[in-house]
Amino acid sequence: MDSPSLLSDGQFEHFKTHGYLILENFFDEASLHNWREQLWSKMGSSLETTETWPKDDSSIHRYEYDPP
């Protein structure tokens, strides 16, 4: 038995063809803001200060979002 899906057939096809989906309004703005703040803090960086941006992605390994 097929289980119900939150994605349309068109979305499935788009993903299979292109390898990505754009899901508008998937996150509310407050959650997205909190996630960004946590991620930049974990990296010891600031979005506004490019000099603090990590040179590689090793600072985000094992990152887990901590919902408010």
mmCIF file of the N, C-alpha and C atoms, coordinates in Angstrom:
data_MODEL
# 
_entry.id   MODEL 
# 
loop_
_atom_site.group_PDB 
_atom_site.id 
_atom_site.type_symbol 
_atom_site.label_atom_id 
_atom_site.label_alt_id 
_atom_site.label_comp_id 
_atom_site.label_asym_id 
_atom_site.label_entity_id 
_atom_site.label_seq_id 
_atom_site.pdbx_PDB_ins_code 
_atom_site.Cartn_x 
_atom_site.Cartn_y 
_atom_site.Cartn_z 
_atom_site.occupancy 
_atom_site.B_iso_or_equiv 
_atom_site.pdbx_formal_charge 
_atom_site.auth_seq_id 
_atom_site.auth_comp_id 
_atom_site.auth_asym_id 
_atom_site.auth_atom_id 
_atom_site.pdbx_PDB_model_num 
ATOM 1   N N  . MET A 1 1  ? 0.847  -1.181 0.000   1.00 0.00 ? 1  MET A N  1 
ATOM 2   C CA . MET A 1 1  ? 0.000  0.000  0.000   1.00 0.00 ? 1  MET A CA 1 
ATOM 3   C C  . MET A 1 1  ? 0.889  1.239  0.000   1.00 0.00 ? 1  MET A C  1 
ATOM 4   N N  . ASP A 1 2  ? 0.589  2.189  -0.870  1.00 0.00 ? 2  ASP A N  1 
ATOM 5   C CA . ASP A 1 2  ? 1.337  3.441  -0.918  1.00 0.00 ? 2  ASP A CA 1 
ATOM 6   C C  . ASP A 1 2  ? 0.948  4.308  0.273   1.00 0.00 ? 2  ASP A C  1 
ATOM 7   N N  . SER A 1 3  ? 1.948  4.963  0.856   1.00 0.00 ? 3  SER A N  1 
ATOM 8   C CA . SER A 1 3  ? 1.640  5.879  1.948   1.00 0.00 ? 3  SER A CA 1 
ATOM 9   C C  . SER A 1 3  ? 1.407  7.269  1.358   1.00 0.00 ? 3  SER A C  1 
ATOM 10  N N  . PRO A 1 4  ? 0.582  8.084  2.023   1.00 0.00 ? 4  PRO A N  1 
ATOM 11  C CA . PRO A 1 4  ? 0.293  9.418  1.507   1.00 0.00 ? 4  PRO A CA 1 
ATOM 12  C C  . PRO A 1 4  ? 1.569  10.262 1.455   1.00 0.00 ? 4  PRO A C  1 
ATOM 13  N N  . SER A 1 5  ? 1.613  11.180 0.519   1.00 0.00 ? 5  SER A N  1 
ATOM 14  C CA . SER A 1 5  ? 2.794  12.019 0.332   1.00 0.00 ? 5  SER A CA 1 
ATOM 15  C C  . SER A 1 5  ? 2.415  13.486 0.460   1.00 0.00 ? 5  SER A C  1 
ATOM 16  N N  . LEU A 1 6  ? 3.350  14.260 0.970   1.00 0.00 ? 6  LEU A N  1 
ATOM 17  C CA . LEU A 1 6  ? 3.153  15.695 1.042   1.00 0.00 ? 6  LEU A CA 1 
ATOM 18  C C  . LEU A 1 6  ? 3.612  16.377 -0.248  1.00 0.00 ? 6  LEU A C  1 
ATOM 19  N N  . LEU A 1 7  ? 4.265  15.620 -1.121  1.00 0.00 ? 7  LEU A N  1 
ATOM 20  C CA . LEU A 1 7  ? 4.741  16.160 -2.390  1.00 0.00 ? 7  LEU A CA 1 
ATOM 21  C C  . LEU A 1 7  ? 3.836  15.717 -3.523  1.00 0.00 ? 7  LEU A C  1 
ATOM 22  N N  . SER A 1 8  ? 3.682  16.594 -4.495  1.00 0.00 ? 8  SER A N  1 
ATOM 23  C CA . SER A 1 8  ? 2.879  16.249 -5.665  1.00 0.00 ? 8  SER A CA 1 
ATOM 24  C C  . SER A 1 8  ? 3.693  15.372 -6.615  1.00 0.00 ? 8  SER A C  1 
ATOM 25  N N  . ASP A 1 9  ? 3.016  14.763 -7.567  1.00 0.00 ? 9  ASP A N  1 
ATOM 26  C CA . ASP A 1 9  ? 3.714  13.976 -8.579  1.00 0.00 ? 9  ASP A CA 1 
ATOM 27  C C  . ASP A 1 9  ? 4.702  14.852 -9.343  1.00 0.00 ? 9  ASP A C  1 
ATOM 28  N N  . GLY A 1 10 ? 4.302  16.088 -9.620  1.00 0.00 ? 10 GLY A N  1 
ATOM 29  C CA . GLY A 1 10 ? 5.183  17.017 -10.328 1.00 0.00 ? 10 GLY A CA 1 
ATOM 30  C C  . GLY A 1 10 ? 6.445  17.325 -9.532  1.00 0.00 ? 10 GLY A C  1 
ATOM 31  N N  . GLN A 1 11 ? 6.301  17.461 -8.219  1.00 0.00 ? 11 GLN A N  1 
ATOM 32  C CA . GLN A 1 11 ? 7.466  17.713 -7.376  1.00 0.00 ? 11 GLN A CA 1 
ATOM 33  C C  . GLN A 1 11 ? 8.400  16.508 -7.369  1.00 0.00 ? 11 GLN A C  1 
ATOM 34  N N  . PHE A 1 12 ? 7.839  15.316 -7.299  1.00 0.00 ? 12 PHE A N  1 
ATOM 35  C CA . PHE A 1 12 ? 8.665  14.110 -7.361  1.00 0.00 ? 12 PHE A CA 1 
ATOM 36  C C  . PHE A 1 12 ? 9.431  14.050 -8.670  1.00 0.00 ? 12 PHE A C  1 
ATOM 37  N N  . GLU A 1 13 ? 8.735  14.305 -9.763  1.00 0.00 ? 13 GLU A N  1 
ATOM 38  C CA . GLU A 1 13 ? 9.381  14.261 -11.074 1.00 0.00 ? 13 GLU A CA 1 
ATOM 39  C C  . GLU A 1 13 ? 10.480 15.314 -11.188 1.00 0.00 ? 13 GLU A C  1 
ATOM 40  N N  . HIS A 1 14 ? 10.204 16.505 -10.682 1.00 0.00 ? 14 HIS A N  1 
ATOM 41  C CA . HIS A 1 14 ? 11.215 17.563 -10.727 1.00 0.00 ? 14 HIS A CA 1 
ATOM 42  C C  . HIS A 1 14 ? 12.452 17.140 -9.943  1.00 0.00 ? 14 HIS A C  1 
ATOM 43  N N  . PHE A 1 15 ? 12.244 16.561 -8.770  1.00 0.00 ? 15 PHE A N  1 
ATOM 44  C CA . PHE A 1 15 ? 13.378 16.124 -7.960  1.00 0.00 ? 15 PHE A CA 1 
ATOM 45  C C  . PHE A 1 15 ? 14.164 15.020 -8.670  1.00 0.00 ? 15 PHE A C  1 
ATOM 46  N N  . LYS A 1 16 ? 13.468 14.052 -9.234  1.00 0.00 ? 16 LYS A N  1 
ATOM 47  C CA . LYS A 1 16 ? 14.152 12.961 -9.927  1.00 0.00 ? 16 LYS A CA 1 
ATOM 48  C C  . LYS A 1 16 ? 14.937 13.481 -11.137 1.00 0.00 ? 16 LYS A C  1 
ATOM 49  N N  . THR A 1 17 ? 14.420 14.487 -11.807 1.00 0.00 ? 17 THR A N  1 
ATOM 50  C CA . THR A 1 17 ? 15.080 15.040 -12.993 1.00 0.00 ? 17 THR A CA 1 
ATOM 51  C C  . THR A 1 17 ? 16.222 15.979 -12.640 1.00 0.00 ? 17 THR A C  1 
ATOM 52  N N  . HIS A 1 18 ? 15.990 16.860 -11.664 1.00 0.00 ? 18 HIS A N  1 
ATOM 53  C CA . HIS A 1 18 ? 16.942 17.942 -11.380 1.00 0.00 ? 18 HIS A CA 1 
ATOM 54  C C  . HIS A 1 18 ? 17.735 17.757 -10.086 1.00 0.00 ? 18 HIS A C  1 
ATOM 55  N N  . GLY A 1 19 ? 17.253 16.898 -9.185  1.00 0.00 ? 19 GLY A N  1 
ATOM 56  C CA . GLY A 1 19 ? 17.978 16.630 -7.950  1.00 0.00 ? 19 GLY A CA 1 
ATOM 57  C C  . GLY A 1 19 ? 17.730 17.620 -6.833  1.00 0.00 ? 19 GLY A C  1 
ATOM 58  N N  . TYR A 1 20 ? 16.747 18.482 -6.990  1.00 0.00 ? 20 TYR A N  1 
ATOM 59  C CA . TYR A 1 20 ? 16.427 19.439 -5.923  1.00 0.00 ? 20 TYR A CA 1 
ATOM 60  C C  . TYR A 1 20 ? 14.965 19.859 -6.034  1.00 0.00 ? 20 TYR A C  1 
ATOM 61  N N  . LEU A 1 21 ? 14.457 20.443 -4.967  1.00 0.00 ? 21 LEU A N  1 
ATOM 62  C CA . LEU A 1 21 ? 13.124 21.049 -4.948  1.00 0.00 ? 21 LEU A CA 1 
ATOM 63  C C  . LEU A 1 21 ? 13.210 22.415 -4.313  1.00 0.00 ? 21 LEU A C  1 
ATOM 64  N N  . ILE A 1 22 ? 12.367 23.298 -4.728  1.00 0.00 ? 22 ILE A N  1 
ATOM 65  C CA . ILE A 1 22 ? 12.196 24.579 -4.050  1.00 0.00 ? 22 ILE A CA 1 
ATOM 66  C C  . ILE A 1 22 ? 10.840 24.517 -3.358  1.00 0.00 ? 22 ILE A C  1 
ATOM 67  N N  . LEU A 1 23 ? 10.865 24.565 -2.045  1.00 0.00 ? 23 LEU A N  1 
ATOM 68  C CA . LEU A 1 23 ? 9.640  24.491 -1.256  1.00 0.00 ? 23 LEU A CA 1 
ATOM 69  C C  . LEU A 1 23 ? 9.446  25.835 -0.560  1.00 0.00 ? 23 LEU A C  1 
ATOM 70  N N  . GLU A 1 24 ? 8.660  26.691 -1.181  1.00 0.00 ? 24 GLU A N  1 
ATOM 71  C CA . GLU A 1 24 ? 8.434  28.021 -0.624  1.00 0.00 ? 24 GLU A CA 1 
ATOM 72  C C  . GLU A 1 24 ? 7.677  27.918 0.694   1.00 0.00 ? 24 GLU A C  1 
ATOM 73  N N  . ASN A 1 25 ? 8.069  28.771 1.639   1.00 0.00 ? 25 ASN A N  1 
ATOM 74  C CA . ASN A 1 25 ? 7.437  28.849 2.961   1.00 0.00 ? 25 ASN A CA 1 
ATOM 75  C C  . ASN A 1 25 ? 7.536  27.542 3.738   1.00 0.00 ? 25 ASN A C  1 
ATOM 76  N N  . PHE A 1 26 ? 8.577  26.753 3.474   1.00 0.00 ? 26 PHE A N  1 
ATOM 77  C CA . PHE A 1 26 ? 8.778  25.497 4.191   1.00 0.00 ? 26 PHE A CA 1 
ATOM 78  C C  . PHE A 1 26 ? 9.112  25.745 5.653   1.00 0.00 ? 26 PHE A C  1 
ATOM 79  N N  . PHE A 1 27 ? 9.882  26.805 5.927   1.00 0.00 ? 27 PHE A N  1 
ATOM 80  C CA . PHE A 1 27 ? 10.216 27.223 7.291   1.00 0.00 ? 27 PHE A CA 1 
ATOM 81  C C  . PHE A 1 27 ? 9.583  28.576 7.544   1.00 0.00 ? 27 PHE A C  1 
ATOM 82  N N  . ASP A 1 28 ? 9.162  28.805 8.774   1.00 0.00 ? 28 ASP A N  1 
ATOM 83  C CA . ASP A 1 28 ? 8.723  30.153 9.101   1.00 0.00 ? 28 ASP A CA 1 
ATOM 84  C C  . ASP A 1 28 ? 9.965  31.013 9.340   1.00 0.00 ? 28 ASP A C  1 
ATOM 85  N N  . GLU A 1 29 ? 9.830  32.301 9.178   1.00 0.00 ? 29 GLU A N  1 
ATOM 86  C CA . GLU A 1 29 ? 10.965 33.227 9.258   1.00 0.00 ? 29 GLU A CA 1 
ATOM 87  C C  . GLU A 1 29 ? 11.697 33.150 10.600  1.00 0.00 ? 29 GLU A C  1 
ATOM 88  N N  . ALA A 1 30 ? 10.977 32.997 11.698  1.00 0.00 ? 30 ALA A N  1 
ATOM 89  C CA . ALA A 1 30 ? 11.611 32.952 13.019  1.00 0.00 ? 30 ALA A CA 1 
ATOM 90  C C  . ALA A 1 30 ? 12.501 31.707 13.152  1.00 0.00 ? 30 ALA A C  1 
ATOM 91  N N  . SER A 1 31 ? 12.013 30.567 12.680  1.00 0.00 ? 31 SER A N  1 
ATOM 92  C CA . SER A 1 31 ? 12.818 29.343 12.742  1.00 0.00 ? 31 SER A CA 1 
ATOM 93  C C  . SER A 1 31 ? 14.063 29.472 11.872  1.00 0.00 ? 31 SER A C  1 
ATOM 94  N N  . LEU A 1 32 ? 13.902 30.019 10.685  1.00 0.00 ? 32 LEU A N  1 
ATOM 95  C CA . LEU A 1 32 ? 15.040 30.205 9.792   1.00 0.00 ? 32 LEU A CA 1 
ATOM 96  C C  . LEU A 1 32 ? 16.062 31.144 10.411  1.00 0.00 ? 32 LEU A C  1 
ATOM 97  N N  . HIS A 1 33 ? 15.621 32.215 11.033  1.00 0.00 ? 33 HIS A N  1 
ATOM 98  C CA . HIS A 1 33 ? 16.522 33.159 11.703  1.00 0.00 ? 33 HIS A CA 1 
ATOM 99  C C  . HIS A 1 33 ? 17.297 32.460 12.833  1.00 0.00 ? 33 HIS A C  1 
ATOM 100 N N  . ASN A 1 34 ? 16.591 31.680 13.653  1.00 0.00 ? 34 ASN A N  1 
ATOM 101 C CA . ASN A 1 34 ? 17.246 30.968 14.752  1.00 0.00 ? 34 ASN A CA 1 
ATOM 102 C C  . ASN A 1 34 ? 18.274 29.969 14.224  1.00 0.00 ? 34 ASN A C  1 
ATOM 103 N N  . TRP A 1 35 ? 17.926 29.255 13.165  1.00 0.00 ? 35 TRP A N  1 
ATOM 104 C CA . TRP A 1 35 ? 18.845 28.281 12.573  1.00 0.00 ? 35 TRP A CA 1 
ATOM 105 C C  . TRP A 1 35 ? 20.096 28.984 12.068  1.00 0.00 ? 35 TRP A C  1 
ATOM 106 N N  . ARG A 1 36 ? 19.931 30.099 11.359  1.00 0.00 ? 36 ARG A N  1 
ATOM 107 C CA . ARG A 1 36 ? 21.091 30.840 10.844  1.00 0.00 ? 36 ARG A CA 1 
ATOM 108 C C  . ARG A 1 36 ? 21.987 31.322 11.986  1.00 0.00 ? 36 ARG A C  1 
ATOM 109 N N  . GLU A 1 37 ? 21.382 31.872 13.017  1.00 0.00 ? 37 GLU A N  1 
ATOM 110 C CA . GLU A 1 37 ? 22.158 32.371 14.159  1.00 0.00 ? 37 GLU A CA 1 
ATOM 111 C C  . GLU A 1 37 ? 22.958 31.240 14.806  1.00 0.00 ? 37 GLU A C  1 
ATOM 112 N N  . GLN A 1 38 ? 22.307 30.089 15.011  1.00 0.00 ? 38 GLN A N  1 
ATOM 113 C CA . GLN A 1 38 ? 22.997 28.953 15.623  1.00 0.00 ? 38 GLN A CA 1 
ATOM 114 C C  . GLN A 1 38 ? 24.139 28.461 14.745  1.00 0.00 ? 38 GLN A C  1 
ATOM 115 N N  . LEU A 1 39 ? 23.906 28.373 13.446  1.00 0.00 ? 39 LEU A N  1 
ATOM 116 C CA . LEU A 1 39 ? 24.931 27.880 12.530  1.00 0.00 ? 39 LEU A CA 1 
ATOM 117 C C  . LEU A 1 39 ? 26.138 28.815 12.502  1.00 0.00 ? 39 LEU A C  1 
ATOM 118 N N  . TRP A 1 40 ? 25.909 30.108 12.371  1.00 0.00 ? 40 TRP A N  1 
ATOM 119 C CA . TRP A 1 40 ? 27.032 31.053 12.346  1.00 0.00 ? 40 TRP A CA 1 
ATOM 120 C C  . TRP A 1 40 ? 27.770 31.057 13.684  1.00 0.00 ? 40 TRP A C  1 
ATOM 121 N N  . SER A 1 41 ? 27.041 30.937 14.779  1.00 0.00 ? 41 SER A N  1 
ATOM 122 C CA . SER A 1 41 ? 27.676 30.880 16.098  1.00 0.00 ? 41 SER A CA 1 
ATOM 123 C C  . SER A 1 41 ? 28.536 29.627 16.227  1.00 0.00 ? 41 SER A C  1 
ATOM 124 N N  . LYS A 1 42 ? 28.019 28.485 15.772  1.00 0.00 ? 42 LYS A N  1 
ATOM 125 C CA . LYS A 1 42 ? 28.762 27.223 15.826  1.00 0.00 ? 42 LYS A CA 1 
ATOM 126 C C  . LYS A 1 42 ? 30.071 27.330 15.052  1.00 0.00 ? 42 LYS A C  1 
ATOM 127 N N  . MET A 1 43 ? 30.054 28.070 13.947  1.00 0.00 ? 43 MET A N  1 
ATOM 128 C CA . MET A 1 43 ? 31.261 28.235 13.138  1.00 0.00 ? 43 MET A CA 1 
ATOM 129 C C  . MET A 1 43 ? 32.188 29.301 13.706  1.00 0.00 ? 43 MET A C  1 
ATOM 130 N N  . GLY A 1 44 ? 31.736 30.006 14.750  1.00 0.00 ? 44 GLY A N  1 
ATOM 131 C CA . GLY A 1 44 ? 32.541 31.090 15.307  1.00 0.00 ? 44 GLY A CA 1 
ATOM 132 C C  . GLY A 1 44 ? 32.680 32.241 14.328  1.00 0.00 ? 44 GLY A C  1 
ATOM 133 N N  . SER A 1 45 ? 31.639 32.434 13.525  1.00 0.00 ? 45 SER A N  1 
ATOM 134 C CA . SER A 1 45 ? 31.675 33.407 12.449  1.00 0.00 ? 45 SER A CA 1 
ATOM 135 C C  . SER A 1 45 ? 30.466 34.320 12.515  1.00 0.00 ? 45 SER A C  1 
ATOM 136 N N  . SER A 1 46 ? 30.470 35.284 11.608  1.00 0.00 ? 46 SER A N  1 
ATOM 137 C CA . SER A 1 46 ? 29.353 36.207 11.482  1.00 0.00 ? 46 SER A CA 1 
ATOM 138 C C  . SER A 1 46 ? 29.022 36.380 10.012  1.00 0.00 ? 46 SER A C  1 
ATOM 139 N N  . LEU A 1 47 ? 27.747 36.313 9.678   1.00 0.00 ? 47 LEU A N  1 
ATOM 140 C CA . LEU A 1 47 ? 27.314 36.500 8.304   1.00 0.00 ? 47 LEU A CA 1 
ATOM 141 C C  . LEU A 1 47 ? 27.740 37.874 7.782   1.00 0.00 ? 47 LEU A C  1 
ATOM 142 N N  . GLU A 1 48 ? 27.721 38.863 8.645   1.00 0.00 ? 48 GLU A N  1 
ATOM 143 C CA . GLU A 1 48 ? 28.021 40.231 8.237   1.00 0.00 ? 48 GLU A CA 1 
ATOM 144 C C  . GLU A 1 48 ? 29.516 40.511 8.093   1.00 0.00 ? 48 GLU A C  1 
ATOM 145 N N  . THR A 1 49 ? 30.369 39.656 8.633   1.00 0.00 ? 49 THR A N  1 
ATOM 146 C CA . THR A 1 49 ? 31.816 39.906 8.624   1.00 0.00 ? 49 THR A CA 1 
ATOM 147 C C  . THR A 1 49 ? 32.514 38.778 7.870   1.00 0.00 ? 49 THR A C  1 
ATOM 148 N N  . THR A 1 50 ? 32.771 39.003 6.587   1.00 0.00 ? 50 THR A N  1 
ATOM 149 C CA . THR A 1 50 ? 33.333 37.948 5.751   1.00 0.00 ? 50 THR A CA 1 
ATOM 150 C C  . THR A 1 50 ? 34.702 37.476 6.227   1.00 0.00 ? 50 THR A C  1 
ATOM 151 N N  . GLU A 1 51 ? 35.425 38.326 6.933   1.00 0.00 ? 51 GLU A N  1 
ATOM 152 C CA . GLU A 1 51 ? 36.744 37.928 7.429   1.00 0.00 ? 51 GLU A CA 1 
ATOM 153 C C  . GLU A 1 51 ? 36.656 36.782 8.429   1.00 0.00 ? 51 GLU A C  1 
ATOM 154 N N  . THR A 1 52 ? 35.491 36.601 9.056   1.00 0.00 ? 52 THR A N  1 
ATOM 155 C CA . THR A 1 52 ? 35.317 35.545 10.056  1.00 0.00 ? 52 THR A CA 1 
ATOM 156 C C  . THR A 1 52 ? 34.816 34.244 9.443   1.00 0.00 ? 52 THR A C  1 
ATOM 157 N N  . TRP A 1 53 ? 34.485 34.261 8.159   1.00 0.00 ? 53 TRP A N  1 
ATOM 158 C CA . TRP A 1 53 ? 33.944 33.062 7.522   1.00 0.00 ? 53 TRP A CA 1 
ATOM 159 C C  . TRP A 1 53 ? 34.996 31.965 7.508   1.00 0.00 ? 53 TRP A C  1 
ATOM 160 N N  . PRO A 1 54 ? 34.576 30.721 7.773   1.00 0.00 ? 54 PRO A N  1 
ATOM 161 C CA . PRO A 1 54 ? 35.531 29.611 7.792   1.00 0.00 ? 54 PRO A CA 1 
ATOM 162 C C  . PRO A 1 54 ? 36.129 29.373 6.398   1.00 0.00 ? 54 PRO A C  1 
ATOM 163 N N  . LYS A 1 55 ? 37.349 28.910 6.385   1.00 0.00 ? 55 LYS A N  1 
ATOM 164 C CA . LYS A 1 55 ? 38.040 28.615 5.123   1.00 0.00 ? 55 LYS A CA 1 
ATOM 165 C C  . LYS A 1 55 ? 37.639 27.249 4.565   1.00 0.00 ? 55 LYS A C  1 
ATOM 166 N N  . ASP A 1 56 ? 37.056 26.391 5.399   1.00 0.00 ? 56 ASP A N  1 
ATOM 167 C CA . ASP A 1 56 ? 36.580 25.080 4.959   1.00 0.00 ? 56 ASP A CA 1 
ATOM 168 C C  . ASP A 1 56 ? 35.297 24.759 5.727   1.00 0.00 ? 56 ASP A C  1 
ATOM 169 N N  . ASP A 1 57 ? 34.732 23.600 5.481   1.00 0.00 ? 57 ASP A N  1 
ATOM 170 C CA . ASP A 1 57 ? 33.456 23.261 6.111   1.00 0.00 ? 57 ASP A CA 1 
ATOM 171 C C  . ASP A 1 57 ? 33.601 22.416 7.380   1.00 0.00 ? 57 ASP A C  1 
ATOM 172 N N  . SER A 1 58 ? 34.812 22.269 7.886   1.00 0.00 ? 58 SER A N  1 
ATOM 173 C CA . SER A 1 58 ? 35.017 21.393 9.046   1.00 0.00 ? 58 SER A CA 1 
ATOM 174 C C  . SER A 1 58 ? 34.322 21.902 10.304  1.00 0.00 ? 58 SER A C  1 
ATOM 175 N N  . SER A 1 59 ? 34.019 23.193 10.362  1.00 0.00 ? 59 SER A N  1 
ATOM 176 C CA . SER A 1 59 ? 33.395 23.734 11.572  1.00 0.00 ? 59 SER A CA 1 
ATOM 177 C C  . SER A 1 59 ? 31.913 23.384 11.690  1.00 0.00 ? 59 SER A C  1 
ATOM 178 N N  . ILE A 1 60 ? 31.312 22.853 10.633  1.00 0.00 ? 60 ILE A N  1 
ATOM 179 C CA . ILE A 1 60 ? 29.889 22.525 10.722  1.00 0.00 ? 60 ILE A CA 1 
ATOM 180 C C  . ILE A 1 60 ? 29.609 21.028 10.799  1.00 0.00 ? 60 ILE A C  1 
ATOM 181 N N  . HIS A 1 61 ? 30.658 20.230 10.805  1.00 0.00 ? 61 HIS A N  1 
ATOM 182 C CA . HIS A 1 61 ? 30.443 18.795 10.965  1.00 0.00 ? 61 HIS A CA 1 
ATOM 183 C C  . HIS A 1 61 ? 29.810 18.514 12.326  1.00 0.00 ? 61 HIS A C  1 
ATOM 184 N N  . ARG A 1 62 ? 28.899 17.584 12.342  1.00 0.00 ? 62 ARG A N  1 
ATOM 185 C CA . ARG A 1 62 ? 28.170 17.186 13.548  1.00 0.00 ? 62 ARG A CA 1 
ATOM 186 C C  . ARG A 1 62 ? 27.309 18.316 14.131  1.00 0.00 ? 62 ARG A C  1 
ATOM 187 N N  . TYR A 1 63 ? 27.029 19.356 13.343  1.00 0.00 ? 63 TYR A N  1 
ATOM 188 C CA . TYR A 1 63 ? 26.123 20.413 13.795  1.00 0.00 ? 63 TYR A CA 1 
ATOM 189 C C  . TYR A 1 63 ? 24.714 19.852 13.890  1.00 0.00 ? 63 TYR A C  1 
ATOM 190 N N  . GLU A 1 64 ? 24.022 20.147 14.967  1.00 0.00 ? 64 GLU A N  1 
ATOM 191 C CA . GLU A 1 64 ? 22.628 19.762 15.125  1.00 0.00 ? 64 GLU A CA 1 
ATOM 192 C C  . GLU A 1 64 ? 21.835 20.982 15.554  1.00 0.00 ? 64 GLU A C  1 
ATOM 193 N N  . TYR A 1 65 ? 20.752 21.220 14.856  1.00 0.00 ? 65 TYR A N  1 
ATOM 194 C CA . TYR A 1 65 ? 19.875 22.349 15.174  1.00 0.00 ? 65 TYR A CA 1 
ATOM 195 C C  . TYR A 1 65 ? 19.213 22.128 16.517  1.00 0.00 ? 65 TYR A C  1 
ATOM 196 N N  . ASP A 1 66 ? 19.203 23.160 17.328  1.00 0.00 ? 66 ASP A N  1 
ATOM 197 C CA . ASP A 1 66 ? 18.568 23.114 18.637  1.00 0.00 ? 66 ASP A CA 1 
ATOM 198 C C  . ASP A 1 66 ? 17.354 24.040 18.592  1.00 0.00 ? 66 ASP A C  1 
ATOM 199 N N  . PRO A 1 67 ? 16.166 23.508 18.322  1.00 0.00 ? 67 PRO A N  1 
ATOM 200 C CA . PRO A 1 67 ? 14.989 24.373 18.198  1.00 0.00 ? 67 PRO A CA 1 
ATOM 201 C C  . PRO A 1 67 ? 14.724 25.149 19.481  1.00 0.00 ? 67 PRO A C  1 
ATOM 202 N N  . PRO A 1 68 ? 14.261 26.388 19.320  1.00 0.00 ? 68 PRO A N  1 
ATOM 203 C CA . PRO A 1 68 ? 13.967 27.203 20.521  1.00 0.00 ? 68 PRO A CA 1 
ATOM 204 C C  . PRO A 1 68 ? 12.819 26.650 21.330  1.00 0.00 ? 68 PRO A C  1 
# 
